[in-house]
Amino acid sequence: MSEAFQGYSGQAFSLRSEKGRFTLPPAFRNAVKASTEDRRLCLTKHEKWDCLVGFGTKRVEDFEAILDREEESAYKFGRDFDRDTRAIQLNSFETMPFDDSGRFIMPEFLRDIGEIEDALFFQGGGRFFTVWNPAKLYEMGPEMAMPKAACRALEKDAREKGKKR
């Protein structure tokens, strides 16, 4: 029996391997396993930021409640809300399998939309996590000071280890 999903927290870093694969780090891999039935990682474009959003397949069960909440909020504050467009945004994710070590191949179109090059920075966000090209994260403002600092430290370590190989 798998352990219950507790959310995504923390930070991690992955360099693309010579075979073109990235690795879903252990803490994120275990959380995705707890929030999916078929060991599939879901990735999509973040609604506002230049990064990707990751989650397990069970999050899809929450989409109608998310739509209801966003629609009610828009109504309450007099903002426009297009439920159909938002539903398409929520459901426009790509799933990809990962192996026991967390290795996965990110489709080219996702690398393009996330402007992903040779590295990924993972940032926990509770019910989801963000996946960044470090250069795009470094362009963010002071509200992202902690993720940027963590990314710099993890990137430095990963690249130094990569040089030793």
Phi, psi and omega in degrees: 000134180279155180284157183291145178293126181247002182100174181250127177216164178089188182223156177202169185219145178217130172267146177290135181281172177298334179273004177084014181259150170254166179240127173284113186299155188310311182297320179286320178301314180296321179291321177295317178302322180285346182242025177211154178259346187232025179048056178234131177271134176255132176227142176209173178285137175293145183299325186239324188264162177275066179206178176255162176241134179242151178191171175269165186296336181293342180296335179304329178300336182271352188299318180296320178294322177297314179299316179300315181295316180293322178294317179296319179297316179299316179298314182300322184258010175069029179260153174291147176212122178254099185300321181296314179298316180294322177297319177296318178301313181296322185268005179267058178249158177249138176254146178215141179285156172225151182272184182301332179271000179088004182287137178212158176253121179275126178302148183303320182295328175288320176300320179295310184292330177268001183052042182279136178247254184253005184212153176232139170246128180256131178232120179295145180220026180087259183278355179210176171222155177260151180233117189244146157286123183308322181299322179290322178296318182297340178281347182290164183280189184295342177295344179251027183302314181294309178301321180296318179296316179297317180299315180301315181294314181292322179295316179302312180298314182296318181289326177293318177296322180295327179289332182286344182280000000 
